[in-house]
Amino acid sequence: MTFKLLGVIDPILKALAAEGYSTPTPIQQQSIPILLKGKDLLGCAQTGTGKTAAFAVPILQHLYLNPPHHDGRRKIRALVITPTRELAIQIAESFTVYGKFTGIKNTVVFGGVKQNPQTDALKRGVDILVATPGRLLDLIDQGFISLKDVKYSVLDEADRMLDMGFIHDIRKIIAHLPAQRQSLFFSATMPPEIVALSRQILGNPEKVSVTPEQTTAEKVEQAVYFVNKKKKPDLLMHLLKTEPVYSVLVFSRTKYGADKIVKFLSKKTDIDANAIHGNKSQGARQKALGDFKNGRTSILIATDIAARGIDVEEISHVINYDLPNIPETYIHRIGRTGRAGASGIALSFCDGEERPFLKDIEKLIGKKIPVVEEHPFPYVEADPAAEKPKKEERPPRKKRKPKSAFAWRNENKSIQKKSFPGKRR
């Protein structure tokens, strides 16, 4: 199967060939013919399956073959909504690459930075807008964006939108879109809330599902280390020094935890690491991601939300410093390594409180993750008696006899006089 056989036109084929894309991925093979026919699509696919090209290529082709009838400023004819800044930037870059021989223009808007460069690009006119929900609504309210000409809309990473609390923003955005449009809806998982949302957005969609959980689990070498929570930093440092790592993505459950790991590594070792999460400025996040992609830093500490925008092909190791409490998230994490048919290694740290998470993960992938028994920081069961030291016994307090109302009044005559000034009768 080739892109040409899928019905892709020459200008886009030329751009795909320049990027070395010859064989479409399963999600592309299934989605592109459906979308070229103008049908709505409900896609279940995780990051790393090639879904960006699956919707970008048909949208570019539609816009190229159906130019606008007006001769004035370009109007937004395609809208892609995505949860994070990094993913929005990545998608916009993909549109630029795939459409470089079509003359189609795109831009991206997201929060956390000044809006002037973004509004300037909008004033010049664009065909495709990639946006995060908050900044999109803000610019709509300010009058910089109109969605009345949108013919193609994409909601990407819908499950992450739900996790991040964007569900109400999405409904507001949908209200600004024309009723007559082609709608695309992608989500890595399909909980009931996501299914309900898809019904509000889509008409009678075709359904495509690419769930490479088992293939991901098979091609990525996995292992788990049982370790006490306090010893996780030491175990991480040990692995980074002893394992043959060259590009490592470390997952932390919290933003504070990610920063803490970076501080520990910089203090205890000469290892250069960066953190990427929602509390970082956009400039800092882009620099950290750029340094990681270009190989200037070999270790990136990330939270799950921030990692949705990381698209680096050659990641040798994924380390789950904290196990996720949602099993599907584990699949998404380890899918960051072993891409494009390459092998990869996923190592996980598991403390006592995370044992139930590990059990759920193993149930999902259908196999036991091998346990590494021999390492310098094995898990040690805590002694309950040692954890709760006995409190020192204090001598009993003497009970004071309550004072009578008469005695209290005599002791507080001065207070009464100050509180109620005036002539005495």
C-alpha positions as CSV (number, residue, x, y, z in Angstrom):
1,M,0.0,0.0,0.0
2,T,1.2,3.5,-0.9
3,F,-0.1,7.0,-0.4
4,K,-0.7,7.3,-4.1
5,L,-3.0,4.3,-4.0
6,L,-4.9,6.0,-1.2
7,G,-5.8,8.8,-3.6
8,V,-3.3,11.5,-2.4
9,I,-2.5,14.2,-5.0
10,D,1.0,14.9,-6.4
11,P,1.9,18.1,-4.4
12,I,1.3,16.3,-1.1
13,L,3.0,13.1,-2.4
14,K,6.0,15.1,-3.2
15,A,6.2,16.5,0.3
16,L,5.7,13.1,1.9
17,A,8.4,11.6,-0.3
18,A,10.8,14.4,0.8
19,E,10.2,13.4,4.4
20,G,10.9,9.8,3.6
21,Y,7.2,8.7,4.1
22,S,6.6,5.8,1.7
23,T,4.2,3.4,3.4
24,P,1.1,4.7,5.3
25,T,0.6,3.5,8.8
26,P,-2.6,1.5,9.7
27,I,-4.5,4.6,10.9
28,Q,-3.5,6.4,7.7
29,Q,-4.6,3.5,5.5
30,Q,-8.0,3.4,7.2
31,S,-8.6,7.1,7.7
32,I,-7.4,8.9,4.5
33,P,-9.9,7.2,2.1
34,I,-12.8,7.9,4.4
35,L,-11.8,11.6,4.9
36,L,-11.2,12.2,1.2
37,K,-14.8,11.1,0.6
38,G,-15.9,13.9,3.0
39,K,-17.3,11.7,5.8
40,D,-17.1,12.4,9.5
41,L,-14.6,10.2,11.4
42,L,-14.4,8.8,14.9
43,G,-10.9,7.5,15.5
44,C,-9.5,5.6,18.4
45,A,-5.7,6.0,18.2
46,Q,-2.9,6.9,20.5
47,T,0.0,9.3,19.9
48,G,2.7,7.7,17.8
49,T,0.4,5.9,15.4
50,G,0.7,8.5,12.6
51,K,-2.8,10.0,13.2
52,T,-1.6,13.6,12.6
53,A,-0.9,12.8,8.9
54,A,-4.1,10.7,8.9
55,F,-6.1,13.9,9.2
56,A,-3.7,16.6,7.9
57,V,-3.2,15.0,4.5
58,P,-6.9,14.9,3.6
59,I,-7.6,18.4,4.9
60,L,-4.7,19.8,2.9
61,Q,-6.0,18.0,-0.2
62,H,-9.6,19.3,0.3
63,L,-8.4,22.9,0.7
64,Y,-6.0,22.6,-2.3
65,L,-8.7,21.2,-4.6
66,N,-11.4,23.6,-3.4
67,P,-9.8,27.1,-3.3
68,P,-11.9,29.9,-1.8
69,H,-14.1,32.0,-4.1
70,H,-13.1,35.3,-2.7
71,D,-9.9,37.3,-3.6
72,G,-9.4,39.0,-0.3
73,R,-7.7,37.9,3.0
74,R,-7.5,34.2,3.7
75,K,-10.2,32.9,6.1
76,I,-10.0,30.0,8.5
77,R,-11.4,27.0,6.7
78,A,-9.9,24.2,8.9
79,L,-9.7,24.1,12.7
80,V,-7.7,21.7,14.8
81,I,-8.2,21.8,18.6
82,T,-5.7,20.1,20.8
83,P,-5.0,20.1,24.6
84,T,-1.4,21.2,24.9
85,R,0.9,23.8,23.5
86,E,3.6,21.3,22.5
87,L,1.1,19.1,20.6
88,A,-0.4,22.2,18.9
89,I,3.0,23.3,17.7
90,Q,3.9,19.8,16.5
91,I,0.6,19.6,14.5
92,A,1.2,23.0,12.9
93,E,4.7,22.0,11.9
94,S,3.3,18.8,10.3
95,F,0.8,20.9,8.3
96,T,3.7,23.1,7.1
97,V,5.8,20.0,6.1
98,Y,3.0,18.1,4.3
99,G,1.6,21.2,2.6
100,K,4.8,23.0,1.5
101,F,4.0,22.5,-2.2
102,T,0.3,23.4,-1.9
103,G,0.4,27.1,-0.9
104,I,-1.9,26.4,2.1
105,K,-1.0,28.5,5.1
106,N,-1.5,27.6,8.8
107,T,-0.8,29.1,12.1
108,V,-1.0,28.1,15.8
109,V,-2.4,29.9,18.8
110,F,-1.9,28.8,22.4
111,G,-1.7,30.4,25.9
112,G,1.2,31.1,28.1
113,V,2.8,33.6,25.7
114,K,2.0,37.1,24.4
115,Q,-0.8,37.1,21.8
116,N,0.6,39.8,19.5
117,P,2.6,37.6,17.2
118,Q,-0.4,35.2,17.0
119,T,-2.9,37.9,16.2
120,D,-0.5,39.4,13.6
121,A,-0.5,36.1,11.8
122,L,-4.3,35.9,12.0
123,K,-4.6,39.4,10.5
124,R,-2.4,38.3,7.5
125,G,-4.9,35.5,6.9
126,V,-4.6,31.7,7.3
127,D,-6.3,28.7,5.9
128,I,-5.7,26.3,8.8
129,L,-5.7,27.2,12.5
130,V,-4.3,24.9,15.2
131,A,-5.3,26.0,18.7
132,T,-5.6,25.1,22.4
133,P,-9.1,25.8,23.8
134,G,-8.4,28.6,26.2
135,R,-6.5,30.9,23.9
136,L,-8.9,30.1,21.0
137,L,-11.9,31.2,23.0
138,D,-10.1,34.3,24.3
139,L,-9.2,35.4,20.7
140,I,-12.8,34.7,19.6
141,D,-14.1,36.9,22.4
142,Q,-11.7,39.7,21.4
143,G,-12.9,39.5,17.8
144,F,-9.6,38.3,16.2
145,I,-11.0,34.9,15.2
146,S,-14.2,34.0,13.3
147,L,-15.1,30.3,12.7
148,K,-18.0,30.9,10.4
149,D,-16.0,29.7,7.3
150,V,-14.7,26.5,8.8
151,K,-15.4,23.5,6.6
152,Y,-13.2,21.0,8.5
153,S,-12.8,20.6,12.2
154,V,-10.6,18.2,14.2
155,L,-10.8,17.5,17.9
156,D,-7.5,15.7,18.8
157,E,-6.6,14.0,22.1
158,A,-10.2,14.2,23.3
159,D,-9.6,12.1,26.4
160,R,-6.8,14.4,27.5
161,M,-9.2,17.4,27.0
162,L,-11.5,15.7,29.4
163,D,-8.7,15.1,31.9
164,M,-7.6,18.7,31.7
165,G,-11.1,20.1,32.3
166,F,-11.6,21.5,28.8
167,I,-15.0,19.9,28.2
168,H,-17.0,23.1,28.8
169,D,-14.6,25.1,26.5
170,I,-15.0,22.5,23.8
171,R,-18.8,22.9,23.9
172,K,-18.5,26.7,23.6
173,I,-16.2,26.4,20.6
174,I,-18.5,23.9,18.9
175,A,-21.3,26.5,19.2
176,H,-19.2,28.9,17.0
177,L,-18.8,26.4,14.2
178,P,-21.1,26.1,11.2
179,A,-23.5,23.2,11.2
180,Q,-22.4,22.1,7.7
181,R,-18.8,20.9,8.1
182,Q,-16.7,17.7,8.1
183,S,-15.9,16.7,11.7
184,L,-13.0,14.5,12.9
185,F,-12.7,13.2,16.4
186,F,-9.7,11.4,17.8
187,S,-9.1,9.9,21.2
188,A,-6.7,7.4,22.6
189,T,-9.4,6.0,25.0
190,M,-13.1,6.0,24.8
191,P,-14.7,6.4,28.2
192,P,-18.5,7.1,28.4
193,E,-18.0,10.9,28.6
194,I,-15.9,10.9,25.4
195,V,-18.5,8.8,23.6
196,A,-21.2,11.2,24.6
197,L,-19.1,14.2,23.5
198,S,-18.4,12.6,20.1
199,R,-22.2,12.2,19.5
200,Q,-22.6,15.9,20.0
201,I,-19.9,16.7,17.5
202,L,-20.3,14.1,14.8
203,G,-23.2,13.2,12.5
204,N,-23.1,9.7,11.2
205,P,-19.3,9.0,11.5
206,E,-17.2,6.2,10.1
207,K,-15.3,4.5,12.9
208,V,-11.6,3.6,12.9
209,S,-9.8,1.9,15.7
210,V,-6.0,1.3,15.9
211,T,-5.1,0.0,19.3
212,P,-1.5,-1.1,19.3
213,E,-1.4,-2.0,23.0
214,Q,-0.3,-5.6,22.5
215,T,2.2,-4.8,19.7
216,T,3.7,-2.0,21.8
217,A,4.0,-4.3,24.8
218,E,5.7,-6.9,22.6
219,K,8.3,-4.7,20.9
220,V,9.3,-2.8,24.0
221,E,11.5,-4.5,26.5
222,Q,9.9,-4.0,29.9
223,A,11.0,-4.4,33.5
224,V,9.9,-3.3,37.0
225,Y,12.0,-2.4,40.1
226,F,10.4,-2.7,43.5
227,V,11.9,0.2,45.5
228,N,10.9,2.3,48.5
229,K,9.7,5.8,47.6
230,K,12.6,7.6,49.3
231,K,15.1,5.5,47.3
232,K,13.7,6.2,43.9
233,P,16.1,9.1,43.2
234,D,19.1,6.9,44.1
235,L,17.8,4.1,41.9
236,L,17.3,6.5,39.0
237,M,20.9,7.9,39.3
238,H,22.2,4.3,39.5
239,L,20.4,3.3,36.2
240,L,21.5,6.4,34.4
241,K,25.1,5.7,35.2
242,T,25.0,1.9,34.6
243,E,22.5,1.4,31.7
244,P,23.5,2.1,28.1
245,V,21.2,5.1,27.8
246,Y,21.5,7.9,25.2
247,S,18.0,9.4,25.2
248,V,15.8,9.0,28.3
249,L,12.3,10.2,29.0
250,V,11.4,10.0,32.7
251,F,7.8,10.3,33.8
252,S,6.8,12.0,37.0
253,R,3.3,12.1,38.3
254,T,3.5,15.7,39.5
255,K,5.1,19.0,38.3
256,Y,6.8,19.4,41.7
257,G,8.2,15.9,41.5
258,A,9.6,16.6,38.0
259,D,11.5,19.7,39.3
260,K,12.7,17.7,42.3
261,I,14.2,15.0,40.1
262,V,16.1,17.6,38.1
263,K,17.4,19.3,41.2
264,F,18.6,15.9,42.6
265,L,20.4,14.9,39.4
266,S,22.1,18.3,39.1
267,K,23.2,18.3,42.7
268,K,24.4,14.7,43.0
269,T,25.8,14.1,39.5
270,D,27.1,15.8,36.4
271,I,24.0,14.6,34.5
272,D,22.3,17.4,32.6
273,A,18.5,17.0,32.7
274,N,15.5,19.3,32.0
275,A,11.9,19.2,33.1
276,I,8.9,20.0,31.1
277,H,5.4,20.6,32.6
278,G,2.5,23.0,32.7
279,N,4.1,25.4,35.2
280,K,7.1,26.1,33.0
281,S,7.0,29.1,30.7
282,Q,6.4,28.4,27.0
283,G,9.9,29.5,26.2
284,A,11.4,27.2,28.8
285,R,9.3,24.3,27.6
286,Q,10.3,24.8,24.0
287,K,13.9,25.1,24.8
288,A,13.9,22.0,27.0
289,L,12.1,20.0,24.2
290,G,14.4,21.4,21.5
291,D,17.5,20.5,23.5
292,F,16.1,17.0,23.9
293,K,15.2,16.5,20.3
294,N,18.6,17.9,19.1
295,G,20.6,15.7,21.5
296,R,22.0,18.6,23.6
297,T,20.4,17.0,26.7
298,S,19.9,13.3,26.9
299,I,17.4,13.2,29.8
300,L,13.9,14.9,29.9
301,I,11.7,14.7,33.0
302,A,8.0,15.1,32.0
303,T,4.5,14.9,33.3
304,D,1.9,13.0,31.3
305,I,0.1,16.1,30.0
306,A,3.3,17.8,28.8
307,A,4.5,14.6,27.2
308,R,1.6,14.5,24.8
309,G,3.5,17.0,22.6
310,I,6.8,15.1,22.6
311,D,7.5,13.4,19.2
312,V,11.1,12.1,19.3
313,E,11.8,9.0,17.2
314,E,15.0,7.8,18.9
315,I,14.2,7.5,22.6
316,S,16.2,4.6,24.0
317,H,14.6,4.4,27.4
318,V,11.3,5.4,29.1
319,I,11.5,5.3,32.9
320,N,8.3,5.4,34.9
321,Y,9.6,7.1,38.0
322,D,6.0,7.1,39.2
323,L,3.6,4.4,38.0
324,P,0.4,5.9,36.5
325,N,-2.9,5.1,38.2
326,I,-4.6,4.7,34.8
327,P,-3.3,1.6,33.0
328,E,-3.8,3.1,29.5
329,T,-1.4,5.9,30.4
330,Y,1.3,3.3,30.9
331,I,0.8,2.2,27.3
332,H,1.0,5.8,26.0
333,R,4.2,6.3,28.0
334,I,6.1,3.3,26.8
335,G,4.9,4.0,23.3
336,R,7.3,6.9,23.3
337,T,10.1,4.4,22.8
338,G,10.2,1.6,20.2
339,R,8.7,3.8,17.5
340,A,8.7,3.0,13.8
341,G,9.5,-0.6,14.3
342,A,12.6,0.1,16.5
343,S,13.2,-1.6,19.8
344,G,13.0,0.2,23.1
345,I,13.3,-0.2,26.9
346,A,10.7,0.7,29.5
347,L,11.7,0.6,33.1
348,S,9.3,1.2,36.0
349,F,9.7,2.0,39.7
350,C,7.1,0.6,42.0
351,D,6.8,1.4,45.7
352,G,4.4,-0.2,48.2
353,E,1.5,2.1,47.4
354,E,1.8,1.6,43.6
355,R,1.4,-2.2,43.7
356,P,-2.3,-2.0,42.7
357,F,-1.4,0.2,39.7
358,L,1.1,-2.4,38.5
359,K,-1.6,-5.1,38.8
360,D,-4.0,-3.1,36.7
361,I,-1.3,-2.5,34.1
362,E,-0.4,-6.2,33.8
363,K,-4.0,-7.0,33.4
364,L,-4.3,-4.6,30.5
365,I,-1.3,-5.8,28.6
366,G,-2.1,-9.4,29.3
367,K,1.3,-10.4,30.8
368,K,3.5,-10.1,33.9
369,I,6.2,-7.5,33.7
370,P,9.6,-9.0,34.6
371,V,10.9,-8.0,38.0
372,V,14.6,-7.0,38.4
373,E,15.6,-8.5,41.8
374,E,19.3,-7.6,41.8
375,H,19.7,-3.9,42.3
376,P,21.3,-1.8,45.1
377,F,18.0,-0.4,46.5
378,P,15.6,-3.3,47.0
379,Y,12.2,-2.7,48.5
380,V,12.1,-3.1,52.3
381,E,8.8,-3.5,54.2
382,A,8.4,-0.8,56.8
383,D,8.2,-1.8,60.5
384,P,4.9,-0.3,61.8
385,A,6.3,-0.1,65.3
386,A,9.3,1.8,64.1
387,E,7.2,4.2,62.1
388,K,5.1,5.3,65.1
389,P,7.4,6.2,68.0
390,K,5.7,6.2,71.4
391,K,4.8,9.6,72.7
392,E,6.4,10.8,75.9
393,E,4.1,10.5,78.9
394,R,3.3,13.9,80.4
395,P,2.4,14.4,84.0
396,P,-1.3,14.9,84.5
397,R,-2.5,18.5,84.6
398,K,-3.9,19.9,87.8
399,K,-7.6,20.7,87.6
400,R,-8.3,24.2,88.4
401,K,-11.4,25.1,90.5
402,P,-13.7,27.3,88.5
403,K,-14.1,30.8,89.9
404,S,-17.4,32.1,91.1
405,A,-19.1,34.9,89.3
406,F,-18.6,37.1,92.4
407,A,-14.8,36.5,92.4
408,W,-14.5,37.1,88.7
409,R,-16.4,40.4,89.0
410,N,-14.1,41.7,91.7
411,E,-10.9,40.8,89.7
412,N,-12.2,42.6,86.7
413,K,-13.5,45.8,88.2
414,S,-10.9,47.9,86.3
415,I,-12.0,46.3,83.0
416,Q,-15.6,47.1,83.7
417,K,-14.8,50.7,84.5
418,K,-12.9,51.2,81.3
419,S,-15.5,49.4,79.2
420,F,-18.5,51.4,80.5
421,P,-17.4,55.0,81.1
422,G,-19.8,57.5,82.4
423,K,-21.2,59.2,85.5
424,R,-21.8,57.0,88.5
425,R,-25.1,57.3,90.2
